[in-house]
Amino acid sequence: MFLPKVYHRFSLLYPSCAASSLRSFSSELSSVSSIPASGILRFARKKPFKPMTSRGASASSRLSRLAPFASAAENGAGDPNGSTAPSSRPEEDEELSSGGGYHLPPKEIRDIVDAPPLPVLSFSPHRDKILFLKRRALPPLSELARPEEKLAGVRIDGNSNTRSRMSFYTGIGIHELMDDGKLGPEREVHGFPDGAKINFVSWSRDGQHLSFTVRVDEEDGSSSKLRVWVADVESGKARPLFESPNIYLNAIFDSFVWVNASTLLVCIIPISRGSPPKKPLVPSGPKIQSNEQQNVVQVRTYQDLLKDEYDEDLFDYYATSQLALVSLDGTMKLIGPPAVYTSIDPSPDEKYVLVTSIHRPYSYIVPCGRFPKKAEVWTIDGKFVSEICDLPLAEDIPIAFNSVRRGKRSINWRPDKPSTLYWVETQDGGDAKVEVAPRDIVYMQSAEAVNGEQPEVLHRLDLRYGGISWCDDSLALVYESWYKTRRTRTWVISPDQKDVIPRILFDRSSEDVYSDPGSPMMRRTAAGTYVIAKIKKQSDGTYILLNGSGATPEGNVPFLDLFDINTGSKERIWESDKEKYYETVVALMSDHTDGELYIDQLKILTSKESKTENTQYFLMTWPDKKAFQITNFPHPYPQLALLQKEMIKYQRKDGVQLTATLYLPPGYSPSKDGPLPCLFWSYPGEFKSKDAAGQVRGSPNEFAGIGPTSALLWLARGFAILSGPTIPIIGEGDEEANDRYVEQLVASAEAAVEEVIQRGVRLFMYLLDIVLLLHVSPPYLLLLLQVAYPNKIAVGGHSYGAFMTANLLAHAPHLFCCGIARSGAYNRTLTPFGFQNEDRTLWEATNTYVEMSPFMSANKIRKPILLIHGEEDNNSGTLTMQSDRFFNALKGHGALCRLVILPFESHGYSARESIMHVLWETDSWLQKYCVNNSDKPADVDASNTESLNDIENKALSASRGGLGQEGWDQDGSHWTPRSLL
């Protein structure tokens, strides 16, 4: 058995508070007539909210349940038959221990996480059929324990020759989609082995066939290599694509693609490949790296890099593919030589293929994405046509944001032309710090240039190229942006009309979500590509559809606008319900017809959800805009179906508007149940302006998606959850945001905590007249209306949120009783060439790096902190060593801390055993150091922090002109309104 590594240090002891029921508390209140406010607080702290225990299903977010229209090669997740996590202690035992063994969280949490996930949807090219791609629940740890090779930034399962830890589907169901939105009976795809793991599901261009891969578990517990299968959509019958059983897919990079309705281009393992190279017992020589040319090479903290010549050989062994052109009748033709192909892209007219590969010399300091790269055009049967580029090793890309690789990049086929390529080339050497105009130039050229034809300049950009949305000869939208200024621009160009001068359509701040006009809706062409959908109206004009999130000060209200590209005028033809529901436009469903689409024949797919109703999909048709419901998914966690959700707004002391989402358990009543323990879970973000930082993002009507490690799971344990309180780190003008990181972090957290504590105060003031009429003593009602205990608010986060957590415990210990930090980085000197959105080096901003590092403030942390980290974390910057060294620093200063290292887990956690143990650790920590936190924690430093009474008094003096001196007097026994003296 693999055990989580747990390191425990109890240098401070917290007494536990006894708990009594609401009923007994009420009887205690009725027996007293005058009790000091502090006495009421002590009584109130004895009555925790009773958690729910009914069963439910785990959540699946709206986006994760819909396969992309442009690419149906999706992976699933989970296993309904996943192993049960062993526990060395009874399930009810929530005490922390230093012993081994995986533990299970309380049943009310476990039931939510273990329930089967909902399927992923994928629509056919003609939008007349839907696939239900079935998934499993969480995988067992034994799958993560399988051997893997870590090479050039890629983790490889050598046995199956795929990326390691690939999730998968367990089955495919096909449904007919009727015009009224009803689904026909399910037709199961069948013929593959029982227990098969399915990946890379995609439709043929005519929608008559499906292609996918199948692998099965072998006797030793490993997975077999992937074989490509095809299925007839009408019958559901599946069969292997290759006649030979010894031909396998190489899925390290690209996998396969439909060339036309009956032919696929597949990356296979070379048939003649032998055994993998063996590591030499004695190295051929020392490992040497040199910079005798004195190049400036600054790279972030990448992991899983090549280490020596053996690693290079092993990478070549697994990554090298042979391309094969295969027909549905089994006819196969090998094309081109074996190579490390990273992408294969047929031209829309099916005559050519754009082939990209990487080659030596490799690097030991950057991942494979920066290796030398070659792009070539071949005929579809493998004949060489031309070399587009052969880029050298790119170790020296500057770390400044918007810096890019030198040479041709973003090479693609024009989706509206038979075989025209386009790409972009930097004019600043790839260095964002170089001032030059233009900065990027976009070129295009025919696949088979004749008579020495030179590339044609399509457009020049002064900012950094950000992509193109193509339509036809007369219309394309070109995007450019610049991170430092947050400026983004959209250009209207006429690709094949040289007399039409390009013009700016939109010029705005990327941070300003209120001004976002939306993105153009795309339609699918007969060739399987996607172009901007032109809409035909009665009047003249060129119209497109803009699909926007509709950010407003009251929350997002998604919309669909009919936009005249020439005049800029727009007509809102659809908008989400503002009052109860959150609806979005997902895709065009009338997009399979070439040419313009008529507005009265428009058909779109929408999603609809509310605070308590999970996402369902609808088919909406014009001109009557009637909506037909397609899906009827059950609620994923019915025990939380009536949870309470509210988007709250408040201000930071510097005037920046902040928002958060406050969740309360189902059935919770502040007047009946009293204050709750609260979990504050967030993730900071950087901004260039206070106005943008204060804008509202998200909708109060969105359904609460609960993932397997979500903070919202603790609603089932009677917690209030403050989810995603905005923590903007602002650097206006020439100021860099992180120069005042700690100051702004603490100010944001203080504002959020004060808001939660003061909510009951404001409600009390609103009801004051009623209170006086009923002769109820004000403090009693006040405390019964208070949402959260001032001294029972925990803070937590993942990755950069863990970094935030540690900093808040160091610099704002008066706000939180304990913290949970998962997979974080705590010492920024270990990431000297930038991190997150910081692009200055340690030597350029030494003070910032040091002051931001909670490692440097380990001596200030006196509140309990739980550190959790995956032992195989592959995220840049968050090496497992970060948590290990931070824990040792904390322990060296006598802090109350605990470190849990999860075997085989990466930056996010996957295995059921690991996730259940993380939830157990978190719940146990919260119960001991939040729920049972004493009134006056032993580690509060009175000289540096506010006392508990200070915070309580601050809450009492926060609204209606303030309480205390201005509104209330304290006579030693109870609070009395001044007007009654």
Residue pairs with C-beta under 8 A, 6 or more apart in sequence:
1 86
1 101
1 102
2 141
2 145
2 903
2 904
2 913
3 100
3 101
3 102
3 903
4 100
4 102
4 900
4 901
4 902
4 903
4 914
4 917
5 871
5 899
5 900
5 901
5 903
6 97
6 98
6 99
6 100
6 898
6 899
6 900
6 901
7 98
7 887
7 891
7 898
7 899
7 900
8 96
8 97
8 98
8 898
9 890
9 891
9 894
9 895
9 896
9 897
9 898
10 896
11 894
11 895
11 896
12 862
12 864
12 894
12 896
12 938
12 939
13 938
14 864
14 928
14 929
14 932
14 933
14 934
14 937
14 938
15 932
15 934
16 928
16 932
16 934
17 45
17 46
17 931
17 932
17 933
17 934
18 46
19 46
19 47
19 48
20 46
20 47
21 47
22 47
22 50
22 672
22 673
22 674
24 47
25 43
25 44
25 46
25 47
25 674
28 43
29 43
29 780
33 777
34 777
34 973
34 974
35 43
35 779
35 973
35 974
36 972
36 973
36 974
37 779
37 783
37 952
37 956
37 970
37 974
37 975
38 949
38 952
40 779
40 780
40 783
41 783
41 935
41 952
42 935
44 674
44 675
44 783
44 784
44 786
44 789
45 675
45 789
45 792
45 935
47 673
47 674
48 676
48 677
48 718
48 931
49 665
49 668
49 673
49 674
49 676
49 718
49 719
50 718
51 106
51 108
51 665
51 716
51 717
51 718
52 108
52 639
52 640
52 665
52 666
52 716
53 107
53 108
53 111
53 639
53 716
54 108
54 111
54 638
54 639
55 111
55 115
55 638
55 639
56 111
56 112
56 115
56 635
56 636
56 637
56 638
56 639
56 640
57 112
57 115
57 116
57 117
57 118
57 634
57 635
57 636
57 637
57 638
58 112
58 113
58 114
58 115
58 116
58 117
58 137
58 636
58 637
58 706
58 707
58 708
59 112
59 614
59 636
59 637
59 704
59 705
59 706
59 707
59 710
60 117
60 118
60 636
60 705
61 705
61 707
62 584
62 607
62 609
62 615
62 703
62 705
64 120
65 118
65 119
65 120
65 121
65 615
65 633
66 120
66 121
66 122
66 586
66 607
66 617
67 74
67 120
67 121
67 122
67 123
67 131
67 133
67 201
68 74
69 123
69 524
69 530
69 587
70 530
71 202
72 122
72 131
72 201
72 202
72 203
73 199
73 200
73 201
73 202
73 255
74 120
74 122
74 133
74 169
74 200
74 201
75 166
75 167
75 168
75 169
75 199
75 200
76 120
76 133
76 134
76 135
76 136
76 167
76 168
76 169
76 170
76 198
77 117
77 135
77 136
77 138
77 139
77 167
78 116
78 117
78 135
78 136
78 137
78 138
78 139
78 167
79 136
79 137
79 138
79 139
79 140
79 170
80 116
80 136
80 137
80 170
81 136
82 136
82 137
82 138
82 139
82 140
82 912
83 140
83 141
83 142
83 912
83 913
84 912
85 102
85 103
85 104
85 912
85 913
85 916
85 917
86 101
86 102
86 913
87 101
87 102
87 103
87 104
88 99
88 100
88 101
88 103
89 97
89 101
89 103
91 104
91 106
91 107
92 106
94 106
94 920
94 923
94 924
94 927
95 924
95 928
96 898
96 921
96 924
96 925
96 928
102 913
102 914
102 916
102 917
103 916
103 917
103 920
103 921
104 110
104 916
104 920
105 113
105 916
105 919
105 920
105 922
105 923
106 717
106 923
108 639
108 716
108 717
109 713
109 714
109 716
109 717
109 919
109 923
110 916
110 919
111 639
112 637
112 639
112 640
112 706
112 713
112 716
113 138
113 708
113 713
113 915
113 916
113 919
114 137
114 138
114 912
115 137
115 636
115 637
116 135
116 136
116 137
117 135
117 136
117 137
117 636
118 135
118 633
118 636
119 132
119 133
119 134
119 135
119 173
120 132
120 133
120 135
120 169
121 130
121 131
121 132
121 133
121 617
121 631
122 130
122 131
122 133
122 201
122 203
123 129
123 130
123 131
123 177
123 587
123 589
123 605
124 130
124 131
124 203
124 207
124 233
125 203
125 205
125 206
125 207
125 524
125 528
125 592
126 207
126 592
127 177
127 589
127 590
127 591
127 592
127 603
128 176
128 177
128 207
129 174
129 175
129 176
129 177
129 207
129 233
130 174
130 175
130 177
130 183
130 630
131 172
131 173
131 174
131 175
131 201
131 210
132 172
132 173
132 174
132 175
132 186
133 169
133 171
133 172
133 198
133 201
134 169
134 170
134 171
134 172
134 173
135 167
135 169
135 170
136 168
136 170
137 912
138 708
138 910
138 911
138 912
138 915
139 167
139 910
139 911
139 912
140 911
140 912
140 913
141 903
141 904
141 911
141 912
141 913
141 914
142 221
143 165
143 911
144 165
144 904
144 905
144 910
144 911
144 914
145 903
145 904
146 157
146 159
146 164
146 221
146 222
146 223
147 157
147 158
147 159
148 155
148 156
148 157
148 158
148 164
148 165
149 155
149 156
149 158
149 314
149 318
150 156
150 303
150 304
150 874
151 304
151 306
151 311
151 314
151 315
151 318
151 319
152 304
152 305
152 306
152 311
152 315
152 362
152 367
152 368
152 371
153 302
153 303
153 304
153 305
153 366
153 367
153 368
153 369
154 163
154 252
154 304
154 315
154 319
154 367
154 368
155 163
155 164
155 165
155 304
155 874
156 162
156 163
156 164
156 252
156 318
157 163
157 164
157 165
157 166
157 223
158 276
158 318
159 222
159 223
159 224
159 225
160 215
160 222
160 223
160 224
160 225
160 226
161 225
161 226
161 248
161 249
161 250
161 251
161 252
161 269
161 318
162 226
162 249
162 251
162 252
163 251
163 252
165 906
165 910
166 199
166 251
168 197
168 198
168 199
168 215
169 197
169 198
169 199
169 201
170 197
170 198
171 188
171 189
171 198
172 188
172 189
172 198
172 201
172 210
172 212
172 231
173 186
173 187
173 188
173 189
174 186
174 187
174 188
174 189
174 233
174 236
175 183
175 184
175 185
175 186
175 187
176 183
176 184
177 183
177 184
177 619
177 630
178 184
180 628
181 618
181 619
181 627
181 628
181 629
181 630
182 628
183 630
187 236
188 236
189 210
189 231
189 236
189 238
190 236
190 237
190 238
191 229
191 231
191 237
191 238
191 239
192 198
192 214
192 229
192 238
193 214
193 216
195 216
195 217
196 214
196 215
196 216
197 214
197 215
197 216
197 217
197 223
198 212
198 213
198 214
199 212
199 213
199 215
199 226
199 251
200 211
200 212
200 213
200 251
200 255
200 256
201 210
201 211
201 212
202 210
202 211
202 212
202 257
202 258
203 209
203 210
203 258
204 210
204 211
204 258
204 261
204 262
205 258
205 260
205 261
205 526
205 527
205 528
206 261
207 233
208 232
208 233
208 234
208 261
209 230
209 231
209 232
209 233
209 261
209 328
210 230
210 231
210 233
210 238
211 228
211 229
211 230
211 231
211 241
211 256
211 258
211 264
212 228
212 229
212 230
212 231
213 226
213 227
213 228
213 229
213 249
213 251
213 255
214 226
214 227
214 229
215 223
215 224
215 225
215 226
215 227
216 223
216 224
217 223
217 224
218 224
225 248
225 249
225 269
226 248
226 249
226 251
227 240
227 241
227 242
227 245
227 247
227 248
227 249
228 240
228 241
228 242
228 249
228 256
228 264
228 266
228 326
229 238
229 239
229 240
229 241
230 238
230 239
230 241
230 328
231 237
231 238
231 239
232 238
241 264
241 266
241 326
241 328
241 330
242 326
242 330
242 332
243 330
243 332
246 271
247 268
247 269
247 271
247 324
247 332
248 268
248 269
249 255
249 256
249 266
249 267
249 268
249 269
250 267
250 268
250 269
250 318
250 319
250 320
250 321
250 322
251 267
252 318
252 319
252 321
253 267
253 319
253 321
253 340
253 341
253 342
253 343
254 267
254 321
254 341
254 342
254 343
254 344
255 266
255 267
256 264
256 265
256 266
256 267
257 264
257 265
257 344
257 345
257 346
258 264
258 528
259 265
259 325
259 346
259 350
259 353
259 380
260 350
262 327
262 328
263 325
263 326
263 327
263 328
264 325
264 326
265 323
265 324
265 325
265 326
265 344
265 346
265 353
265 380
266 323
266 324
266 325
266 326
267 321
267 322
267 323
267 324
267 341
267 344
268 321
268 322
268 323
268 324
269 321
269 322
270 320
270 321
270 322
270 338
271 322
273 317
273 320
276 314
276 317
276 318
277 310
277 313
277 314
277 317
279 310
280 310
283 308
284 309
287 307
287 308
287 364
289 364
289 365
291 297
295 395
295 396
296 396
297 365
297 395
297 396
298 396
298 398
298 399
298 833
298 834
298 841
299 365
299 366
299 395
299 399
299 833
300 399
300 831
300 833
300 834
300 835
300 876
300 877
301 830
301 831
301 833
301 876
301 877
301 879
302 365
302 366
302 367
302 876
303 873
303 874
303 875
303 876
303 879
304 367
304 874
305 363
305 364
305 365
305 366
305 367
306 312
306 315
306 362
306 363
306 364
307 364
308 364
312 360
312 362
315 362
315 368
316 340
319 340
319 368
320 338
320 339
320 340
321 338
321 339
321 340
321 341
322 334
322 336
322 338
323 334
323 335
323 336
323 341
323 344
323 355
323 382
324 332
324 333
324 334
324 335
325 332
325 333
325 334
325 335
325 380
325 381
325 382
326 332
326 333
333 381
333 382
334 382
335 378
335 381
335 382
336 355
336 378
336 382
339 357
339 359
340 357
340 358
340 359
341 355
341 356
341 357
342 356
342 357
342 358
342 373
343 354
343 355
343 356
344 353
344 354
344 355
344 356
345 353
345 354
345 355
345 356
345 412
345 413
346 352
346 353
346 354
346 380
347 353
347 354
347 413
347 418
347 419
347 447
348 413
348 414
348 415
348 417
348 418
348 419
348 525
348 527
348 528
348 529
349 418
349 419
349 527
350 380
350 527
351 379
351 380
351 418
351 419
351 447
352 377
352 378
352 379
352 380
352 385
352 419
352 447
352 448
353 377
353 378
353 379
353 380
354 375
354 376
354 377
354 388
354 411
354 412
354 413
354 421
355 375
355 376
355 377
355 378
356 373
356 374
356 375
356 411
357 373
357 374
357 376
358 368
358 371
358 372
358 373
358 374
359 371
359 372
359 373
359 374
360 371
360 372
361 372
361 393
362 368
362 371
362 393
363 370
363 371
363 393
363 395
365 395
366 394
366 395
370 393
370 394
370 395
370 397
370 405
371 393
372 390
372 391
372 392
372 393
373 389
373 390
373 391
374 387
374 389
374 390
374 391
375 387
375 388
375 389
375 390
375 408
375 411
376 384
376 385
376 386
376 387
376 388
377 385
377 386
377 388
377 421
377 447
377 448
378 384
378 385
379 385
385 447
385 448
386 447
386 448
386 449
388 408
388 411
388 421
388 423
389 407
389 408
389 411
391 405
391 406
391 407
391 408
392 407
394 405
394 406
397 403
397 404
397 405
397 430
398 430
398 431
398 432
398 433
399 833
399 834
399 839
399 841
400 431
400 432
400 433
400 839
401 432
401 483
401 484
401 837
401 839
402 432
402 464
402 481
402 482
402 483
402 484
403 430
403 431
403 432
403 433
404 426
404 430
404 464
405 426
405 430
406 426
406 429
406 430
407 425
407 426
408 423
408 424
408 425
409 423
409 424
409 425
409 426
410 423
410 424
410 465
410 467
411 421
411 422
411 423
412 421
412 422
412 423
413 419
413 420
413 421
413 422
413 529
414 420
414 421
414 422
414 444
414 470
414 495
415 470
415 525
415 527
415 529
415 530
415 531
416 470
416 471
416 472
416 473
416 525
416 529
416 531
419 446
419 447
419 448
420 444
420 445
420 446
420 447
421 444
421 445
421 446
421 447
422 442
422 443
422 444
422 445
422 458
422 468
423 442
423 443
423 444
424 440
424 441
424 442
424 443
424 465
425 440
425 441
425 443
426 439
426 440
427 436
427 438
427 439
427 440
427 441
428 434
428 435
428 436
428 439
432 464
432 483
432 484
437 462
438 460
438 461
438 462
439 461
439 462
439 463
439 464
440 460
440 461
440 463
440 464
440 465
440 480
441 457
441 459
441 460
441 461
442 457
442 458
442 459
442 460
442 461
442 465
442 468
442 478
443 455
443 456
443 457
443 458
444 455
444 456
444 458
444 495
445 453
445 454
445 455
445 456
446 453
458 478
458 493
458 495
459 478
459 491
459 493
459 502
461 478
461 480
461 491
462 480
463 480
463 481
463 482
463 487
463 488
463 489
464 480
464 481
464 482
464 483
465 478
465 479
465 480
466 479
466 480
466 481
466 488
467 478
467 479
468 476
468 477
468 478
468 479
469 476
469 477
469 479
469 519
469 520
469 522
469 531
469 532
470 476
470 495
470 531
470 532
471 477
471 531
471 532
471 534
471 544
472 531
472 534
473 494
473 495
473 496
473 497
474 494
474 495
474 496
474 497
474 500
474 542
475 492
475 493
475 494
475 495
475 532
475 534
475 542
475 565
476 492
476 493
476 494
476 495
476 532
477 490
477 491
477 492
477 493
477 505
477 520
477 532
478 490
478 491
478 493
478 502
479 488
479 489
479 490
479 491
480 488
480 489
480 491
481 487
481 488
481 489
481 510
482 488
485 688
486 509
486 510
486 511
486 687
486 688
486 689
486 692
487 507
487 508
487 509
487 510
488 506
488 507
488 508
488 509
488 510
489 504
489 506
489 507
489 508
490 504
490 505
490 506
490 507
491 502
491 503
491 504
491 505
492 502
492 503
492 504
492 505
492 565
493 500
493 502
494 500
494 502
505 565
505 568
506 517
508 515
508 516
509 515
509 688
509 689
509 692
511 687
511 688
511 689
511 692
511 693
511 695
512 691
512 692
512 695
513 549
513 551
513 692
513 695
513 697
514 551
514 552
514 553
514 695
516 548
516 549
516 551
517 546
517 548
517 561
517 563
518 546
518 547
518 548
518 549
518 559
518 560
518 561
519 546
519 547
519 548
520 532
520 533
520 544
520 545
520 546
520 547
521 532
521 533
521 544
521 545
521 546
521 547
521 560
521 585
521 587
521 588
522 530
522 531
522 532
522 533
522 588
522 591
523 530
523 531
523 532
523 533
523 588
523 591
523 592
523 597
524 530
524 591
524 592
525 531
525 594
526 592
526 594
532 544
533 544
533 545
533 588
533 591
533 597
534 542
534 543
534 544
534 595
534 596
534 597
535 543
535 544
535 545
535 562
535 596
535 597
535 598
535 599
535 602
536 543
536 596
536 597
536 598
536 599
537 543
537 562
537 599
541 564
541 566
541 567
542 564
542 565
542 566
543 562
543 563
543 564
543 565
543 599
544 563
544 565
545 560
545 561
545 562
545 563
545 588
546 560
546 561
546 563
546 570
547 558
547 559
547 560
547 585
548 558
548 559
548 560
548 561
549 556
549 558
550 556
550 557
550 558
550 559
550 575
550 576
551 695
551 696
551 697
552 696
553 695
553 696
554 578
554 696
554 700
555 647
555 696
555 698
555 699
555 700
555 701
556 576
556 582
556 696
556 697
556 698
556 699
557 575
557 576
557 578
557 699
558 575
558 576
558 582
558 583
558 584
558 585
559 572
559 574
559 575
559 576
560 572
560 573
560 574
560 575
560 585
560 604
561 570
561 571
561 572
561 573
562 570
562 571
562 572
562 573
562 599
563 569
563 570
564 570
573 599
574 585
574 604
574 620
574 625
576 582
576 583
576 584
577 583
577 608
577 701
580 610
580 701
581 608
581 609
581 610
581 613
581 701
582 608
582 609
582 610
582 699
582 701
582 702
582 703
583 606
583 607
583 608
583 609
584 606
584 607
585 604
585 605
585 606
586 604
586 605
586 606
586 607
586 617
587 604
587 605
588 597
588 602
588 603
588 604
588 605
589 603
589 604
589 605
589 619
590 597
590 601
590 602
590 603
590 604
591 597
599 622
599 623
600 622
600 623
601 622
602 621
602 622
603 619
603 620
603 621
603 622
604 619
604 620
605 617
605 618
605 619
605 620
605 630
606 617
606 618
606 619
606 620
606 627
607 615
607 616
607 617
607 618
608 615
608 616
608 617
608 618
609 615
609 616
609 701
609 702
609 703
610 701
610 703
611 643
611 644
611 645
611 700
611 701
611 702
611 703
611 704
612 641
612 642
612 643
612 703
613 635
613 703
614 633
614 635
614 636
614 703
615 633
615 703
616 629
616 630
616 631
616 632
616 633
617 629
617 630
617 631
618 627
618 628
618 629
618 630
619 627
619 628
619 630
620 626
620 627
620 628
621 628
635 641
636 706
637 706
639 666
639 716
640 665
640 666
640 704
640 706
640 712
640 715
640 716
641 666
642 666
642 667
643 663
643 664
643 665
643 666
643 704
643 712
643 715
644 663
644 664
644 665
644 666
644 668
645 661
645 662
645 663
645 664
645 700
645 704
646 661
646 662
646 664
646 700
647 659
647 660
647 661
647 662
647 696
647 698
647 699
647 700
648 659
648 660
648 661
648 662
648 755
648 759
649 657
649 658
649 659
649 696
650 657
650 658
650 659
650 660
650 751
650 752
650 754
650 755
651 657
651 658
651 751
652 658
652 744
652 747
652 748
652 750
652 751
653 747
653 750
653 751
654 690
654 747
655 690
656 690
656 693
656 694
656 728
656 730
656 748
657 693
657 694
657 695
658 694
658 725
658 726
658 728
658 748
658 751
658 752
659 696
659 697
659 698
659 725
659 726
660 682
660 722
660 723
660 724
660 725
660 726
660 752
660 755
661 698
661 700
661 722
661 723
661 724
662 720
662 721
662 722
662 723
662 756
662 787
663 704
663 712
663 715
663 720
663 721
663 722
663 723
664 676
664 715
664 720
664 787
665 676
665 715
665 716
665 718
665 719
665 720
666 715
668 676
670 760
670 763
670 784
670 785
670 786
670 787
671 781
671 784
671 785
672 784
674 783
674 784
674 786
675 760
675 783
675 786
675 787
675 788
675 789
675 792
676 718
676 719
676 720
676 787
676 788
676 789
676 792
677 718
677 719
677 720
677 788
677 789
677 792
677 793
677 794
677 926
677 930
677 931
678 719
678 720
678 721
678 722
678 756
678 787
678 788
678 789
678 792
678 793
678 794
679 711
679 714
679 719
679 720
679 721
679 722
679 793
679 794
679 795
679 796
679 926
679 930
680 722
680 725
680 749
680 752
680 753
680 793
680 794
680 795
680 796
680 816
681 711
681 721
681 722
681 723
681 724
681 795
681 796
681 797
681 801
682 722
682 723
682 724
682 725
682 726
682 727
682 797
682 801
682 804
683 724
683 727
683 797
683 798
683 799
683 800
683 801
683 804
684 727
684 728
684 729
684 745
684 748
684 800
684 801
684 804
685 693
685 726
685 727
685 728
685 729
686 728
686 729
686 730
686 731
686 737
686 738
686 836
686 837
687 693
687 728
687 729
687 730
687 731
687 737
688 730
688 731
688 732
688 737
689 730
689 732
690 728
690 730
690 732
693 726
693 728
693 730
694 728
697 726
698 724
704 712
706 712
706 713
708 909
708 915
709 798
709 822
709 909
709 915
709 918
709 919
711 721
711 723
711 796
712 721
712 723
713 919
714 721
714 923
714 926
715 721
717 923
717 926
719 926
720 756
720 787
720 788
722 752
722 756
725 748
725 749
725 752
726 748
727 744
727 745
727 748
727 749
727 804
728 744
728 748
729 737
729 738
729 740
729 741
729 744
729 745
730 737
730 740
730 744
731 737
731 738
731 739
731 740
736 838
736 840
736 845
736 848
737 744
737 837
738 838
738 845
738 848
738 852
739 845
739 848
741 807
741 848
741 851
741 852
742 807
742 811
742 851
742 852
745 804
745 807
745 808
745 811
745 812
746 808
746 811
746 812
749 795
749 808
749 812
749 815
749 816
750 812
750 815
753 793
753 815
753 816
754 954
754 955
754 958
756 787
756 788
756 793
757 786
757 787
757 788
757 790
757 951
757 954
757 955
758 955
758 958
758 959
759 785
759 786
759 787
760 782
760 783
760 784
760 785
760 786
760 787
760 955
761 782
761 786
761 955
761 956
761 958
761 959
761 963
762 958
762 959
762 960
763 785
764 771
764 778
764 781
764 782
764 785
765 959
765 960
767 781
768 778
771 778
771 781
772 977
777 974
778 975
778 977
779 974
779 975
782 956
786 955
790 948
790 951
790 952
790 955
791 817
791 933
791 935
791 937
791 948
791 951
792 817
792 930
792 931
792 933
793 815
793 816
793 817
793 930
794 816
794 817
794 818
794 819
794 820
794 926
794 929
794 930
795 804
795 805
795 808
795 809
795 815
795 816
795 818
795 819
795 820
796 802
796 805
796 819
796 820
796 821
796 822
796 922
797 803
797 804
797 805
797 820
797 821
797 822
797 824
798 822
798 823
798 824
798 908
799 822
799 823
799 824
799 825
799 875
799 878
799 907
800 824
800 836
801 821
801 822
801 824
802 821
802 822
802 823
802 824
802 825
802 826
802 867
803 821
803 824
803 825
803 826
803 854
805 819
805 820
805 821
805 824
805 865
806 819
806 821
806 824
806 826
806 854
806 861
806 865
806 886
807 852
807 854
807 857
808 815
808 816
808 819
809 816
809 819
809 854
809 861
809 863
809 865
810 854
810 857
810 858
810 860
810 861
811 857
811 860
813 860
813 861
813 862
813 863
813 939
813 940
813 941
813 944
813 945
814 940
814 945
814 946
814 951
816 863
817 863
817 864
817 929
817 930
817 933
817 937
818 863
818 864
818 865
818 866
818 925
818 926
818 929
818 930
818 933
819 863
819 864
819 865
819 866
820 865
820 866
820 868
820 922
820 925
820 926
821 865
821 866
821 867
821 868
821 883
822 868
822 869
822 918
823 868
823 869
823 870
823 873
823 875
823 878
823 883
823 907
823 908
824 867
824 869
824 878
824 882
824 883
825 831
825 835
825 877
825 878
825 879
825 882
826 853
826 854
826 855
826 882
826 883
826 885
826 886
827 853
827 855
827 856
827 882
827 885
827 886
828 835
828 842
828 849
828 850
828 852
828 853
829 842
829 849
829 850
829 853
830 877
830 879
830 881
830 882
831 877
832 841
832 842
832 843
832 849
833 841
833 842
834 840
834 841
835 877
836 877
838 845
838 848
840 848
842 849
850 856
854 861
854 886
855 885
855 886
855 889
858 886
858 889
858 890
858 892
858 893
858 895
859 893
861 890
861 893
861 895
861 897
862 895
862 896
862 939
862 940
862 941
863 896
863 929
863 937
863 939
864 896
864 897
864 898
864 925
864 928
864 929
865 890
865 895
865 896
865 897
865 898
866 897
866 898
866 900
866 921
866 922
866 925
867 883
867 886
867 887
867 897
867 898
867 899
867 900
868 883
868 899
868 900
868 902
868 918
868 921
868 922
869 878
869 880
869 882
869 883
869 884
869 899
869 900
869 901
869 902
870 880
870 901
870 902
870 904
870 905
870 906
870 907
870 908
870 909
870 914
871 880
871 901
871 902
871 903
871 904
871 905
872 880
872 904
872 905
872 906
873 879
873 880
873 905
873 906
873 907
874 906
874 907
875 906
875 907
878 907
880 901
883 899
883 901
884 899
884 901
887 897
887 899
890 897
891 897
896 929
896 939
898 921
898 925
900 917
900 918
900 921
902 909
902 914
902 917
902 918
903 914
904 911
904 914
905 911
905 914
909 915
909 918
935 948
936 947
936 948
940 947
940 948
946 954
953 964
956 963
956 964
956 968
956 975
957 963
957 964
957 966
957 967
960 967
961 967
967 977
967 978
968 975
968 976
968 977
968 978
969 975
969 976
969 978
969 981
970 976
